[in-house]
Amino acid sequence: MTSIRFSRTTRRRFLQFSAAVVSGVALSNCGRSPSESGAAPGAAPAADSSPATAAAGPLYIYTWADYSSPALYQRFQEKTGIEVIADVYDGNEVMLAKMQAGGGNQYSILYPSDYMVRQMIELEMLTKIDQSRLPGLANLRDRWQDPLYDPKNVHSVPVSWGTTGFIYNSNVLNPGPEDWDYLWENKDKLARKMTLLDDPRETMGAVLKSLGYSYNSTNPAELQEAYQKLRELKPAVRAFESFGWEDRLIAGDLVLCMTYSILGNALPAEHPELKYVIPKSGTSVWTDTMVIPTTAPNVDAAYEWMNFMLDPETAAFASSELKFATPNQKAFDLLPAELRSNTNLYPDDAMMATFEGIKDLGAENEQYDKLWTQLKAS
């Protein structure tokens, strides 16, 4: 039996955006291979009819709610005999705090984002990957073979990537936003009907980008300028929320939200009046990964899971259903043409040239935290 356990802050969000996907997936997994069922490329691979011997005990995973798919967990159990029990979180810092407090010793797989991988490496919290056990690493696109946050993927395995932008109601905002400056130019129209991410690096980074600076600036004068510009906008902001705004956007109480592309691409599938846009002057590009913590009790099962997620058909299926971009080249090749050509999901080279990854700034992060605390308190 596959289990998913929800934190208070993510349960409603997961149910809202995953239930329809999961039910459709479960109905499509009738035990036949793609060739037998006529399934299109990227469909879920057939389950192995003779599961391998399960590693000792279940596999506990700590992940983002967006990635929790009972259909994937069930197929993994059918293939390997290993039960999956998943807990979900809504922020890298939440996950890190739990692990540091000793509350995550049951987990053998975590899903930190790129900058958090760097931080966890420095804290000596991650196991070095035995790459001989992961032949699927060869399937990764060049950009993710040697990422800056973890050169040569010594401690992590990339599983997804995406961008940060706006999702907006095109029935109300027409024309809609094209760049970050839209917020200031239309702050009266947007007043109390927009949300920004509750994330100092993302939101401060976006303001820095709007000023022509780097997302990762550590220049005190540039940061102060971004802070003042954000203070100017704050009276028009309904809330700083990374998640939980979705129902209000659908209902029309909000008209624009800063969001990650995984939700920006998923919501319009059910609500076509909603549109996702990547700011044309540039934004952040993030990568989420799989890692094995040093406290992992079931390392063998963790490697089984990583191999499962590196499988091209599994990765293509997850990308199609959960609306994230895959770093797996062979999986990308299996996707339908309309997904491969969707620049909101897979930006072209010209767009990518304007993006920046969020770096772990070490002690310089304190500048962001201090200004963010002042902003929230003002």
Disulfide bonds with the S-S distance in Angstrom:
none
